[in-house]
Amino acid sequence: MLKEQKEVLEQNGIDKIFFYYEGSPIAKNIHTTCLLINTKEQRIEARGVSICSLLDTFSRKKGKDKSSGRALKALLNKQNFHRINGEGREGEKVIKIITIKNKADHENFLNNQVPELSLLNQQISDIEPITRNGKYIKKYKFALPANYPIKRTNESFKYKSEFRPTPVNEIESKVLLRNKNNSR
């Protein structure tokens, strides 16, 4: 973090920065969230959210940079920006392939991924099983709506940049509670 950014955070009472990630069994990372916290006032001063596209290669650094930049923008301007629009791209699909290499992979697929795919009414197609180096490998193919991460994020957040947001989930509530208990 740059010296100028640290000074801006201090001037606004920010003494803690907290990041968290939401993922899913079928879309690994959904979004990265950055909270700028004022522990003395016991509140989240700003929140920034970075949504990961199904076509992106997940990068924690990019997610952190984008979400912290958005949180800083909300803090400096004292307002919300970038309304999350869960509409559009309904007809677009992203093809995903899951490779099953062993019994543990297969159990994970049946117990975690299939239920989520069922909720999305996704058809799962078997791809021809293959043998590689004497090991049996099976692949499954399915198509996810391209806007799936956006819709999932929009269930919790209305903006990508928010000033003084209300905690929306257990993680955010626990962060505030933990800071409250530590300040005593």
MOMO-V30271 format. One line per field, one symbol per residue. ss: DSSP state (~ for helix, > for strand, _ for the rest). psi: psi as a letter, one per 40 degrees, with the letter a starting at -180 (. if undefined). burial: b if it has 9 or more other ideal C-beta (glycine too) atoms within 8 Angstrom, else e. A space follows every 50 residues. Layout:
ss=???
psi=???
burial=???
This chain:
ss=__~~~~~~~~~____>>>>>>>>>___>>>>>>>>>>>____>>>>>>>> >________~~~~~~~~~~~~~~~~~~___>>>_________>>>>>>>> __~~~~~~~~~~~~~~~~~_____>>>>>>>>__>>>>>>>>>>>__~~~ ~~~~____>>>>>______~~~~~~~~~~~~~__
psi=hidddddddddeehehhhiiihaidefchdihhhhhhhddefihdihihh hhieeihhhdddddddddddddddddefiiighhheiiedehihhihhhh eadddddddddddddddddefhhhhhihiihhfehhhiiihihihdeddd dddeddididhhhfihheiddddddddddddde.
burial=eeeebbebbbebbbbbbebebbebebbebbbbbbbbbbbeebebbbbbbb bbebeeeeeeeebbebbbbbbbbbbeeeebbeebeeeeeeeeebebebeb eeeebbebbeebbbebbeebebebebbebeeeeeeebbbbbbbbbbbbbb bbbbeebebbbbbebebeeeebbebbeebbeeee
